[in-house]
């Protein structure tokens, strides 16, 4: 516990009882507990803020490195991949239309033959 051994802790308790007195010791410990809790909440808030700042800084650095000239441009890669996917989907749609049109014309031919 904070690098304090049992004999050192007992010495601190003894000095506190002598200096503060047994009557006021519970109140003093309560006040010390409130103070420690307040300090702990402040340090937690500060730690969260520092973590948030570090995370934002790291994200900015990642974006800066991704978009630097001559480097890996992430946006260009994304645009290139979108274009490739769009091109690969476009022939599929065209083929589907051709198949649909040919099956439609096949049905019309069958109807004409049935009418004749």
C-alpha positions as CSV (number, residue, x, y, z in Angstrom):
1,X,0.0,0.0,0.0
2,X,1.9,3.1,-1.2
3,X,5.2,1.6,-0.2
4,X,4.4,1.9,3.6
5,X,5.0,-1.2,5.7
6,X,2.9,-2.2,8.7
7,X,5.3,-0.7,11.3
8,X,5.4,2.6,9.5
9,X,1.6,2.6,9.1
10,X,1.2,2.0,12.9
11,X,3.6,4.8,13.7
12,X,1.5,7.2,11.5
13,X,-1.7,6.1,13.2
14,X,-0.1,6.6,16.7
15,X,1.1,10.1,15.8
16,X,-2.4,10.9,14.4
17,X,-4.1,9.8,17.6
18,X,-1.7,11.8,19.7
19,X,-1.8,14.9,17.6
20,X,-5.5,15.0,16.6
21,X,-6.8,13.1,19.6
22,X,-9.1,10.0,19.6
23,X,-12.2,12.2,19.8
24,X,-11.6,14.1,16.6
25,X,-9.8,11.3,14.7
26,X,-13.0,9.9,12.9
27,X,-13.9,13.3,11.6
28,X,-10.3,14.0,10.5
29,X,-10.2,10.6,8.6
30,X,-13.6,11.4,7.0
31,X,-12.3,14.8,5.8
32,X,-9.1,13.2,4.6
33,X,-11.2,10.6,2.7
34,X,-13.2,13.3,1.0
35,X,-10.0,15.2,0.1
36,X,-8.5,12.1,-1.4
37,X,-11.6,11.3,-3.4
38,X,-11.7,14.8,-4.8
39,X,-8.0,14.6,-5.8
40,X,-8.6,11.2,-7.4
41,X,-11.6,12.5,-9.4
42,X,-9.5,15.5,-10.6
43,X,-6.6,13.3,-11.7
44,X,-9.1,10.9,-13.5
45,X,-10.6,13.9,-15.4
46,X,-7.1,15.1,-16.2
47,X,-6.1,11.7,-17.4
48,X,-9.2,11.4,-19.6
49,X,-8.5,14.8,-21.1
50,X,-4.9,13.9,-21.8
51,X,-5.9,10.6,-23.4
52,X,-8.5,12.4,-25.6
53,X,-5.9,14.9,-26.7
54,X,-3.4,12.2,-27.5
55,X,-6.0,10.2,-29.4
56,X,-6.9,13.3,-31.5
57,X,-3.2,14.0,-32.1
58,X,-2.6,10.4,-33.2
59,X,-5.6,10.5,-35.5
60,X,-4.4,13.8,-37.0
61,X,-1.0,12.3,-37.5
62,X,-2.4,9.2,-39.2
63,X,-4.5,11.4,-41.6
64,X,-1.5,13.7,-42.3
65,X,0.7,10.7,-43.1
66,X,-2.0,9.1,-45.2
67,X,-2.4,12.2,-47.3
68,X,1.1,13.5,-47.6
69,X,2.4,14.1,-51.1
70,X,4.3,11.1,-52.6
71,X,3.1,8.9,-49.8
72,X,0.2,6.5,-49.5
73,X,-2.8,8.7,-50.3
74,X,-5.7,6.9,-48.6
75,X,-8.4,8.9,-50.4
76,X,-6.9,8.1,-53.8
77,X,-6.9,4.4,-52.9
78,X,-10.5,4.5,-51.7
79,X,-11.5,6.4,-54.9
80,X,-9.6,3.9,-57.1
81,X,-11.3,0.9,-55.3
82,X,-14.7,2.4,-55.7
83,X,-14.0,2.9,-59.4
84,X,-12.9,-0.7,-59.8
85,X,-15.9,-2.0,-58.0
86,X,-18.2,0.2,-60.1
87,X,-16.6,-1.0,-63.4
88,X,-16.9,-4.6,-62.3
89,X,-20.6,-4.2,-61.5
90,X,-21.4,-2.3,-64.7
91,X,-20.8,-5.2,-67.1
92,X,-22.8,-7.5,-64.8
93,X,-25.8,-5.2,-65.1
94,X,-25.4,-4.9,-68.9
95,X,-25.1,-8.7,-69.2
96,X,-28.2,-9.1,-67.1
97,X,-30.1,-6.6,-69.3
98,X,-29.0,-8.5,-72.4
99,X,-30.0,-11.8,-70.9
100,X,-33.3,-10.3,-69.9
101,X,-33.8,-8.8,-73.4
102,X,-32.9,-12.1,-75.1
103,X,-35.3,-14.1,-72.9
104,X,-38.0,-11.5,-73.5
105,X,-37.5,-11.7,-77.3
106,X,-37.5,-15.5,-76.9
107,X,-40.9,-15.4,-75.2
108,X,-42.2,-13.1,-77.9
109,X,-41.0,-15.5,-80.6
110,X,-42.8,-18.3,-78.9
111,X,-46.0,-16.3,-78.7
112,X,-45.8,-15.4,-82.4
113,X,-45.3,-19.1,-83.3
114,X,-48.3,-20.1,-81.1
115,X,-50.4,-17.4,-82.9
116,X,-49.4,-18.6,-86.3
